């Protein structure tokens, strides 16, 4: 790999991976990501339809150097874009920082090792999982509209009752139900090497594996590990554990070792409709308590048609609760399921939503105006306003089909929660098709 080592002479830029290539990402050298159903991916942003393998067929060690992983590494070293990384490229093209760039910063001290232990064909001789995102199970207490039973056990009954079928044969699934090698073994194998853990789900704060990992890290003294969360933040205590007490072990030397990226998209009835299971008052109480205890609290919206009109008011409310402006994350713009994506809105609603966002900038403190404008600029790029009215009849039909079926079953009403969508929604022809097309 001498031709790649020659790049190492350059100084670090904002993206440390740039000194290797313009498409370099540290994750294929530090990480493998699996779902509760056993599918394995290079990272959590890979298109879920294109796994590199399954844990029932191969161990993670064996999957580390399958052809797709070697191809991915080779392309990264040669500066080629790879299809697995489309979500990061899209974020970067829209002016946002991607997971690729963030991962290069996280692993900047290991970049030389990654390059020097890689063969010409992309084969990596260093199987060390330094970044963890193990989705152990789909255990969850919510059934969010944009989700499904693969990542939420609560969705299973709804899927069966509404659509007559589910991807899964039972509500609760666990990766070890299929795994050729017990996934817990990797925890012990790399507990001293791990540098950052991303806990997501399902709902991580109600998973025993989450508490088992924190306990092990505390026992061996590896409390410099950075722990990050994608959580609905509906609970702070589970069985015998108090998560705030456990987190305090990790923040003694660095308050930023624990960062909560709560999956909060909206407030009140909009939150309780889009993320069924939400008790908004309880969420607010938990946010206040975590902030009062000194933990770094961010919220990460999934921006879609389900919350786009409430974002300004929601941001204001979160600031009132004590969230800092730099803790406002709006970069996770939904691209799947397609029928909830922003570009499926008609042009008049896109314009109203865009104007609502930019009107909000008048209320933002001067110091943060530029930062918030950049966030809103990124969101509006997903509207594709410059392309004019586009035929979205397929996506709109799917949306109305799914929404009407779920509304009827859950005794909810889309047009009551979103009165500004009523004319558009009613204008979409009914399909009456009992086929669920999201995960």
N, C-alpha and C positions, 0 to 999 in steps of 0.2 A: 504493500500500500504506500510505497514511497511517494508516488505522485500526489497523494492526499496529504501526507505529512508536510509537504512543502508549504502548504497553506498556513501552517501553525505559527509562522513568524509574525503574523499581523497582530496588532493590539486588539483587545476586546472593544467592540462597538456596543451600541445599545442592545443589540442582539448578539450575544457571544458566538452563536453558531455561524454568523456571517463569515467568520475567518476561515471556516471550512468550506461552506458553500451557501448560496442564497436560499436553498431549500432545506438546509440541515435541520434535523429535529433530534433531540437527545432521547426521546421516548423509545424508539426501537432498540436502544441499547440499555435501557434501565427499567423496562416495564412490559407487562402483558396484562390485558384486561379481559375478565370473563364475566359473563352474565349468569344469573341463577340457573338458567336452563342449560348451561355448559358451553355455550358458544364463546369462542375466544377471539379477541381482536387486538390490533396493535395499540389502540387507545379507545377511550370512551366516545370520541367524536367520529370514529369510523362508521360508515353506513352500516346499519345493523344487518342489512341483507347480505353482507359480504364478509363473513367471519373467515379467519385463517385456519380454523379447525375447531375441534370439539374435545372436551376433556374426557369423554368416554373412549375416544380413539387414541389419544396421545397425552402424555404428561406435559406440563409446561416446559420442561427441559427439552422435550422432543419438538415441541412447537416453536421453540426459540429459533430454530434454524430451518424451518420449512421454507419451501421455495419462495412463498410470498414475502416472508420476513427478510430473506436474503435479498430479494429484488428491491424491497423497500429501502433497506440500508444502502445498497449499491446506488440507487437513485439519489438518496440523500447526499451521499459523498460526491456524486458527480453533478449535483446541482439541478437534477431533473425533478419535475413535479410528478407526484404519484397520486393515483385516483383515491387511495385511502385517505388522503389528506385534504380532500376538497373543501371540507367545512372550514379548516384553518385558512386556506387560500382565499375563500370567500370573505371571511372576516377581515383579512389583511387588505384585500381589494377595496373593502368598504371603509377602510381607515381605522380599524379596531385592532387591538393587540390580541393575537391568537394564543391558543394553548401551546402551539409550537414554540413561539418566542418565549413565553413564560417558562417552558420546560428547559429551554437552553440556558436561561438564567439560573434556574434551580440547579442544574447539573454542570455548571460552567467549570467546576474544578475537575470534572471527570472527562472532559471532551477529548483530551489527548489520549487517555486510556481507551476510550471508545474507538478512536481511529486506529490506534496502534495494535489493537487486539482483533481487528477485522480483516478478513481475507479479501482477496480481489473480487470474489463473487458475492460478497456481502455476508459471508458466514462469520458470526461473532463467537470468539473463543472465551468470552467472559459472561457466563450466565449468572448475573447478580441483579436481583430485583430491588432497586433502590427507591423506586416510586411505586406505591401500592394503590390499586383501585380494584379490590376484590368485591364483587357483588355476590355475597354468599347466598342470599335468599331474596325472595320477592315480598317478604313480610312487610306489610304496610297497613296503617290505619286510615289511609285516605284512598279515594278512587277518583283521581283528577281526570277531567274531561280529555286531556291530551295524552293520557296514559292507557295502560291495558294490563291484562293479567300477567304478562311476562315480567313486569316490574312492580306489580301491586297485587297482593293476595286478595285484597278487598274487591277487586274488579271481577274475580272469577264468577261469583254467583250472578252478578249483573249480566255478564256475557252469556252465560248459559240460559238464563231466564229470558233475555231480550232476543238474542241471536240464535239460540238453540245449540251453540257450540262455543268452545274456547280452544285456544292454542294448546292449553295444558289439560291434563287429565285430573287435576285436583287444584285446590286453591293455593296451598303452600308448596312451593318447590324450592329445592336447595341444591347447590352445585354438587355437593357430595353424594347426591342421589345417583349421579351418573359417573362421577369422576374416577378415572383409572387410578389416580393417586389422591389420597386425602389432601385437600387444599390446605388444611390446617398445618400440614408438615412444612409448607413454605413459610409460614409465620415463624416457626422455630428456626428454620434454615437461615432466614435473612433478618431476624429481629435486631441484630447488631448492625446491619448494613443499611437498613431503611432510613431514609432522610426525610421523606414526606409521605403522608398517607391521606388519601382522599376518601372519606367515608360518605357513601351514598347508598341508595337502595333501589327498591323498597324504602323503608324509613330506618336509617342507621341507629337512631337513638332508642329503638325498641328491639335491637338485635343483640343477642348475647355475645356474638363474635366481636362486636365493637368493644364491649367492656373487657372481654378476654384479652384483646390486643393492648388496650390501655394499661391493664393490670400488669401484663408481661413487660411492657416498656418501663413502667415505674419500678418493677422489681429489679430489672437489670441496670437501671439508672440511665436509660437512653431517653431522657426527657427533653433532650434538645431536638428530637424529632418534631417536625412541623406537622400539625394535624389540621386538616381542612374538612369542612362539612357542607354537604348539600342535604338539607334537612327541612322538613315542614315545620319544625320548631314547636310542635304541639305538646311536647313533654320535656321536662328537665330531670325527672326521676323515673327510674324503671327498676322494678323489683327492689333489690337491696342497694342499688347504685344511685348516687347523686352525681350527675354529670358535671355540675359546677365544681364540686369538690375534687373530682378526678382531674379536671382541666387545670386546677390550681397548681398541680405538680409540674405542668409543662410551661407555665408562664412565669415561674420564679425568676429565671434568668433572662427571658425574652417574652414580653407580653404578646408579641406577634406569632409566637409558636402555635397559638390556637386562633384560628380564624373561622368564624361562622358565616357561611354564605347561605343564608336561609332562602328557601324556595318560596318566596312571597311575591305575588304578582299584583295583588289588589287588596282592598279592604272591604269589610262589611259583607253585604249580600253578594257582591261580585266575587269576592274571595270564596265565599261559602258555596257558590254555584260552580265556579271553575275548578275548585279543588274541594270536592265533596268530602266532608269529614272535618272541615275547618270550623273551629269555634273562635271567631275573630277576637272576642274579648280575652280569651285565654292566650292567644298568640301575643296580643299587646302586653299582657301581664308578663309573659316570659321574656319578651324583648326588653322591657324595662328592667327586669331583675338581672338579666345577663349584663346589660350595660352598667347598671349600678354596681355590679361586682367587678367591673373593670375589664370585661372581656371584649375583644375586638369583634364587633358585630357589623356584618355587611348583609345586604339582601341582594339576591340575584333574581331578577325578573325573567320569566319566560315570556317574551313579548309576542303577542298574537292578537287575533281579532277579539279574544276573550277578555283582554284588559287594556287595549291600546288607548281607549278614551278615558280611562281612569288613572293613567300613569301620573300626570301632573299632580292631581289631588293626593294620590297614594304617596308620591315622593314627599310632598309637604307633610303628610301625617307621620311618615317614618322619621323625618327630621324633628318633628315635635316630640317624638318618643325618645329622642337622644341619639339617633344614628347620625354619623358625620357625613358630610357631603361626599367625601371620598369613598364612603361605604355604599354608595348608590351604584349598582351594576345593572346596566341595561343592554349588555352586549349579547345575551343569549336570545337572539331573535329566532323564533320557531320556524323551522323549515319542514318538519314532519310531525303529525300528519298534515299533508298539504292543504286540506280543506280548512284548517284554522290559520293558515299563513296570511300575512298582511296583504300580499299582492292579489289575493282573491277578492278583496273588497272592491266595490264599484268606485269609479273615479271620484264622484262627489263625496263619498265617505272618506276616501283617502285624503282629499283636500281638507275636509273638516278636522280629521285626526291630526294632520300635519300642522294646521293652524293652531290647534289646541296645544300642541307641544311647544311651538315657538312662542305662543302667547305666554306660556308659563315662565319663560326666561325673564320676563319683566319682574317676577317675584324672587328670582334667584339672587343671592348676595353677589355683589360685583366680582369678588375674588373667584367665584365658582362658575360665573356665567360662561366663560370660554369652555370649561370642562363639560358643562351640561349641554352646551350647544353642540359640541362634538358628539356626545352620546345621541342627541336627537337627530343630528345629521346622519349618523350611521343607521338609525332606525328608518328614517324616511327613504334611504336608498333601497330598502326592501319593498317600498311601495311601488317602485318602478313608474312613478308618475310621468316621467318624460316619454314613456312609451304609449301613453294614452290608454283608452279603453281596450282591454284585451278580453277575448272570449274565455271566461272562467266557468262556463256552465257545468262542466264535469265536477270540478271541485265544489262549486256552490251546491250542486245536487247532492253530492256526498255529505256535505256539511248539514244540509237540511234533513237528509235521511237519518243520519246518526243522531243529531240533536233532537229531532222529534221523537224518535224511538226511546232515547234515554230519558227525555223529559217525561214522556208518558209513564215510564216505569218508575222513575224517582219522584213523580208528582211535582215536577219543577216546570218553570216556564222561561224559555230563552228571551222572549219578547218583553216579559215583565222585568227581568233583570237588565235587559238591554233595550229600552224603549226606542233609542235612536236607530236601531237596526230593524224596527218593525216593518216599515215599508219595503225595504230590500228583502228581508226574510220572506215576507208574504208573496213577493213577486217571483220567488224561485219555484219552479214546478215541483210538485210532489213526485217522489220516485217509489216510495213504499217498498224499498228493497232491504230485506233483513240480512245485510252482509256488513260485518264490521271490518273496516279497512285500516284502522290504526293498529299499533302493536298488540 
